[in-house]
Amino acid sequence: MRTVRFSKITAGVAAVAAAAFVAACSSSSGAASANPYGLAQSGTISSAITAGGAPFATTTKSGEPEGFLIDLDNLIAKNLGLKITYKVTTTDPALSGLTAGKYDLLAIGLVATAAREQNASFSKPIYYGYNDVVVRVGSAVSSPADLAGKRVGVSLGSTQYDYAQATLTKATLVSESLNATAISQLAAGTVDAIVLGGTQAGTLMTETSGKYKVAFAAQQTSPGAVAVSKKEPKLLAAYNAQLTKLVDNGTFLKLYDKWIAPVGAPFPTTLYTTFPAQVASDPKANPSSAS
């Protein structure tokens, strides 16, 4: 009798355990389907931007985000059936927040360097740019040697900072948290030059005609791309798929013409090697050239 009783109890416990296991699996499956991309907040892409990153992303006077990446990411989020929110910060905290899971992606014009790829995944390329050394009109600076012993402002955490460290070895680098601060320093004469990305330099020239000039420049060897959390490979795959569609249907080029072309940056035809369908649709495409 004890054996029979023991068997019934054991069977009952097993049944309860099995039911709990099925319920747990069902709950886990439901949670996964409700948040298929593993977002920090289900249904919403959390993105960081910087205030001085025009034309890629910046803020209006009223604090609203605007720019090439804002329009692009808004479209991609919409096509994925998701909302997207933006928080203003600076580059280093944005990258740290991405690693910590605070953000899902960064709507910042970042260069996809090997060092950054240690902690972030990157989308397909969206741009190939330049590092521009900007000075006031009238300055005699025309080469790295001319900046020996002079003060050069550059945004900390940017690839322009890496370039300045490697190239402007005899200059005194003045670290700033934002490009806007470096520009203010140049306007005030407290630095002799600043280093900006090519599109940012173009924006500055457009907004302050005749005040500044590019003394010299160096093309970036790594592409600009959107940083995505390494914890969210499905979001990266979905982002790249939508990006490709927007390139192939001409939307990407329209956004480029709206935001980036006006600051004097022609479409970088190196991107044709990333999006080969464009070669067939554009007779002017030349994969071997780069702007």
C-alpha positions in Angstrom: 0.0 0.0 0.0 2.8 2.3 0.8 4.3 1.7 -2.6 1.0 2.4 -4.4 0.6 5.6 -2.4 4.1 6.7 -3.0 3.6 6.2 -6.8 0.5 8.3 -6.8 2.2 11.1 -5.0 5.2 10.9 -7.3 3.0 11.0 -10.3 1.1 14.0 -9.0 4.3 15.9 -8.3 5.6 15.1 -11.8 2.3 16.3 -13.4 2.5 19.6 -11.5 6.1 20.0 -12.5 5.3 19.3 -16.1 2.5 21.8 -16.1 4.8 24.4 -14.5 7.4 23.7 -17.2 4.9 24.1 -20.0 3.6 27.3 -18.5 7.1 28.7 -18.1 7.9 27.8 -21.7 4.7 29.4 -22.9 5.4 32.5 -20.9 8.9 32.8 -22.2 7.7 32.2 -25.8 5.1 34.9 -25.3 7.6 37.4 -24.0 9.9 36.7 -26.9 7.2 37.2 -29.5 6.1 40.4 -27.8 9.7 41.7 -28.0 11.3 39.9 -30.9 14.3 42.3 -31.2 15.2 42.2 -27.5 14.8 45.9 -27.1 15.5 47.6 -23.8 11.8 48.6 -23.8 9.4 46.4 -25.7 7.9 48.1 -28.7 10.2 51.1 -28.6 13.8 51.7 -29.9 15.7 53.8 -27.5 18.3 55.9 -29.3 20.9 58.4 -28.3 21.8 61.5 -30.3 24.3 64.4 -29.8 23.2 68.0 -29.9 26.0 69.1 -32.4 25.9 66.3 -34.9 24.3 68.1 -37.9 23.6 67.1 -40.6 23.3 63.5 -39.3 21.5 64.3 -36.1 21.1 67.3 -33.9 18.4 69.2 -32.1 16.3 72.3 -33.1 16.1 75.4 -31.0 13.0 73.8 -29.4 14.9 70.7 -28.5 13.4 68.4 -31.2 15.7 65.9 -32.9 16.3 66.4 -36.6 18.7 65.3 -39.3 19.5 62.6 -41.9 19.7 59.8 -39.3 16.5 61.0 -37.6 14.5 60.8 -40.8 16.2 57.5 -41.7 15.7 55.8 -38.3 12.1 57.1 -38.0 11.3 55.4 -41.3 13.0 52.2 -40.3 11.3 52.1 -36.9 7.9 52.7 -38.6 8.5 49.9 -41.1 9.3 47.6 -38.3 6.1 48.5 -36.4 8.1 50.2 -33.6 8.3 53.5 -31.9 11.6 55.3 -31.5 12.7 57.8 -28.8 15.8 60.0 -28.7 17.9 61.2 -25.8 20.5 63.9 -26.1 23.9 63.1 -24.7 27.6 63.1 -25.8 29.5 60.4 -27.7 31.3 58.6 -24.9 28.3 58.3 -22.6 26.2 57.2 -25.6 28.7 54.4 -26.4 28.8 53.4 -22.7 25.0 53.4 -22.5 24.8 51.2 -25.6 27.1 48.6 -24.0 25.1 48.8 -20.7 21.8 48.2 -22.4 20.5 51.7 -21.9 20.2 52.3 -25.6 19.3 50.0 -28.5 21.1 52.1 -31.1 22.9 55.4 -31.6 21.6 57.9 -34.2 25.0 59.6 -34.2 27.3 60.0 -37.2 29.9 57.5 -35.9 32.8 55.9 -37.8 32.8 52.2 -37.4 36.4 51.7 -36.2 37.9 48.5 -35.0 38.1 49.8 -31.4 34.4 50.7 -31.3 33.5 47.3 -32.8 34.8 45.7 -29.6 31.7 47.0 -27.8 29.1 47.8 -30.5 27.8 46.2 -33.6 27.5 48.4 -36.7 25.0 48.6 -39.5 25.9 48.6 -43.2 27.8 51.7 -44.1 25.9 54.9 -44.6 28.7 57.3 -45.4 32.4 57.7 -46.0 33.8 61.0 -44.8 36.8 63.2 -44.1 38.6 64.6 -41.0 38.8 68.4 -41.7 41.1 70.7 -39.9 39.2 74.0 -39.7 40.8 77.5 -39.1 39.7 81.1 -39.2 39.9 82.8 -42.6 43.2 84.5 -42.8 45.1 81.7 -41.0 48.3 80.6 -42.6 47.9 77.0 -41.4 47.9 74.5 -44.4 49.6 71.3 -43.0 50.0 69.4 -39.7 53.5 70.9 -39.4 52.0 74.4 -39.2 50.1 73.5 -36.0 53.3 72.7 -34.0 53.0 74.4 -30.6 49.4 75.6 -31.4 46.1 74.7 -29.6 43.7 72.5 -31.5 40.2 71.8 -30.3 38.6 68.5 -30.9 35.6 66.5 -29.6 36.7 63.8 -27.1 35.7 60.3 -28.1 35.4 61.1 -31.8 37.4 59.6 -34.6 38.6 63.2 -35.2 40.3 63.0 -31.8 42.0 59.8 -32.8 43.1 61.4 -36.0 44.4 64.5 -34.2 46.4 62.3 -31.7 48.0 60.3 -34.5 48.7 63.2 -36.9 48.9 66.5 -35.0 51.6 65.2 -32.6 53.3 68.6 -32.1 50.1 70.5 -31.3 48.4 70.9 -28.0 45.0 69.1 -28.1 42.1 70.8 -26.3 39.5 68.2 -25.5 35.8 69.2 -25.8 32.6 67.3 -25.1 30.9 68.7 -28.2 31.9 70.1 -31.6 29.8 73.2 -30.8 32.1 74.0 -27.9 35.2 73.6 -30.1 33.6 75.9 -32.6 33.0 78.5 -29.9 36.6 78.2 -28.9 37.8 78.8 -32.4 35.5 81.8 -32.8 36.8 83.3 -29.5 40.4 82.7 -30.6 41.3 80.4 -27.7 42.3 77.7 -30.1 44.1 78.0 -33.4 42.2 75.2 -35.2 39.6 72.5 -34.7 39.1 69.1 -36.2 35.6 68.3 -37.5 34.0 65.6 -39.7 33.7 66.7 -43.3 29.9 67.1 -43.2 30.1 69.0 -39.9 32.7 71.3 -41.4 30.5 71.8 -44.4 27.6 72.7 -42.1 29.7 75.2 -40.3 30.8 76.8 -43.6 27.2 77.0 -44.8 26.0 78.7 -41.6 29.0 81.1 -41.2 29.9 82.1 -44.8 33.4 83.6 -45.1 34.4 83.1 -41.5 36.2 79.8 -41.5 38.0 77.5 -44.0 39.4 74.0 -44.2 43.2 74.2 -43.9 43.7 70.5 -44.9 41.8 67.2 -44.7 42.3 63.5 -44.6 39.8 60.9 -45.9 38.5 58.4 -43.3 39.3 54.8 -44.1 36.4 53.3 -42.1 32.7 54.0 -43.0 30.2 55.9 -41.0 27.4 53.6 -39.7 24.7 53.2 -37.0 25.9 51.6 -33.8 23.6 48.9 -32.5 23.8 47.0 -29.2 25.7 43.7 -29.4 22.9 42.2 -27.3 20.4 42.8 -30.1 21.6 40.9 -33.3 18.0 40.6 -34.5 17.5 44.3 -34.4 20.8 44.8 -36.4 19.6 42.3 -39.0 16.2 44.0 -39.3 17.8 47.4 -39.5 20.1 46.3 -42.3 17.3 44.8 -44.2 15.2 47.9 -44.0 18.3 50.1 -44.8 18.9 48.1 -48.0 15.2 48.5 -49.0 15.4 52.3 -48.5 18.6 52.4 -50.6 17.1 50.3 -53.4 13.9 52.2 -53.6 15.6 55.6 -53.8 14.5 56.9 -50.4 18.1 56.9 -48.9 19.4 59.1 -51.8 16.5 61.5 -51.3 17.3 61.9 -47.6 21.0 62.3 -48.5 20.1 65.0 -51.0 17.9 66.7 -48.4 20.4 66.7 -45.5 24.0 66.0 -46.6 24.4 67.3 -50.2 23.6 70.9 -49.2 26.7 71.1 -47.0 28.9 70.3 -50.0 29.3 66.5 -49.5 28.6 64.6 -52.8 27.2 61.1 -52.5 30.1 58.7 -51.6 30.0 56.3 -54.5 32.0 53.8 -52.4 28.6 52.9 -51.0 27.8 51.3 -54.3 30.0 48.3 -53.3 27.8 47.8 -50.2 24.5 48.2 -52.1 25.2 46.6 -55.5 21.6 47.0 -56.7 22.3 50.7 -57.0 25.0 50.0 -59.7 22.4 48.6 -62.0 19.9 51.4 -61.4 22.4 54.3 -61.6 24.4 54.5 -64.8 26.8 57.0 -63.2 27.8 54.5 -60.5 31.5 53.9 -60.2 32.4 51.4 -57.4 36.1 52.2 -57.6 35.7 55.9 -56.8 35.0 57.7 -53.5 34.0 61.2 -52.7 
